[in-house]
Amino acid sequence: MSVRVQIPTPLRPSAGDQAIVEVTATKVGDALNHLIEIHPAMGGKLFDNGKLRRFVNIYVNDEDIRYLDMLDTAIKDGDEVAIIPAVAGG
């Protein structure tokens, strides 16, 4: 299944300066792993000790995976996976 992973501007240098990367996967976790296979520098940006970093939010077609099945969330051909870094400030 071909899905589009949207890369936010701050992470684009780790993804070859691409805004969108097409990967093949049936689950969100597989899509992120495929992204890391293509662009290894993304691994440390997304995961820490095998767990998704706290400040990284993942959406599938505008649905937050925290309210779905997390990295086991099913995806299908044509879906869009968006990586959204959390923003904090004061």
C-alpha positions as CSV (number, residue, x, y, z in Angstrom):
1,M,0.0,0.0,0.0
2,S,1.5,3.3,-1.0
3,V,1.0,6.1,1.5
4,R,2.3,9.7,1.6
5,V,4.2,10.8,4.7
6,Q,4.1,14.5,5.2
7,I,7.4,15.8,6.7
8,P,7.3,19.1,8.7
9,T,9.7,21.8,7.8
10,P,12.0,21.3,10.8
11,L,12.5,17.6,9.9
12,R,13.0,18.1,6.2
13,P,16.8,18.3,6.4
14,S,16.7,14.7,7.8
15,A,14.5,13.6,4.9
16,G,16.6,14.9,2.0
17,D,14.7,18.2,2.1
18,Q,11.5,16.5,1.0
19,A,8.1,17.7,2.1
20,I,6.4,14.4,1.2
21,V,7.9,10.9,1.1
22,E,6.0,8.0,-0.4
23,V,6.3,4.7,1.4
24,T,4.7,1.2,1.3
25,A,3.0,0.0,4.5
26,T,-0.2,-1.3,6.0
27,K,0.4,0.2,9.5
28,V,1.6,3.5,10.8
29,G,4.6,1.9,12.5
30,D,5.6,0.2,9.3
31,A,5.3,3.5,7.4
32,L,7.6,5.2,9.8
33,N,10.1,2.3,9.7
34,H,10.1,2.5,5.9
35,L,10.7,6.2,6.1
36,I,13.7,5.6,8.4
37,E,15.0,2.9,6.0
38,I,14.9,5.6,3.2
39,H,16.2,8.4,5.4
40,P,18.1,6.9,8.4
41,A,18.6,10.4,10.0
42,M,14.8,10.5,10.7
43,G,15.1,7.6,13.2
44,G,16.5,9.7,16.1
45,K,14.1,12.5,15.4
46,L,11.0,10.2,15.7
47,F,12.0,7.5,18.2
48,D,13.9,7.3,21.5
49,N,14.8,3.8,22.7
50,G,12.2,2.3,20.3
51,K,9.3,4.5,21.5
52,L,7.8,7.4,19.6
53,R,9.1,10.6,21.1
54,R,6.7,12.5,23.3
55,F,6.8,15.7,21.2
56,V,6.1,13.9,17.9
57,N,2.4,13.6,17.0
58,I,1.3,11.4,14.1
59,Y,-2.0,11.8,12.2
60,V,-3.6,9.6,9.6
61,N,-5.9,11.6,7.4
62,D,-6.3,14.2,10.2
63,E,-6.9,11.6,12.9
64,D,-4.5,11.5,15.9
65,I,-3.1,8.0,16.2
66,R,-3.2,8.4,20.0
67,Y,-6.9,8.0,19.8
68,L,-6.7,5.1,17.4
69,D,-4.3,2.1,17.6
70,M,-1.0,4.2,17.9
71,L,1.7,2.7,15.7
72,D,-0.6,-0.3,14.9
73,T,-3.1,2.0,13.3
74,A,-4.1,0.5,9.9
75,I,-3.4,2.5,6.8
76,K,-4.5,1.9,3.2
77,D,-3.4,2.9,-0.3
78,G,-3.7,6.7,-0.7
79,D,-3.8,7.6,3.0
80,E,-1.7,10.5,4.3
81,V,0.4,10.2,7.4
82,A,1.4,13.6,8.9
83,I,4.3,14.0,11.3
84,I,3.5,17.0,13.5
85,P,6.1,18.2,16.1
86,A,4.6,19.6,19.3
87,V,5.1,23.3,19.8
88,A,5.8,24.8,23.2
89,G,6.7,28.2,24.3
90,G,6.1,30.7,26.9
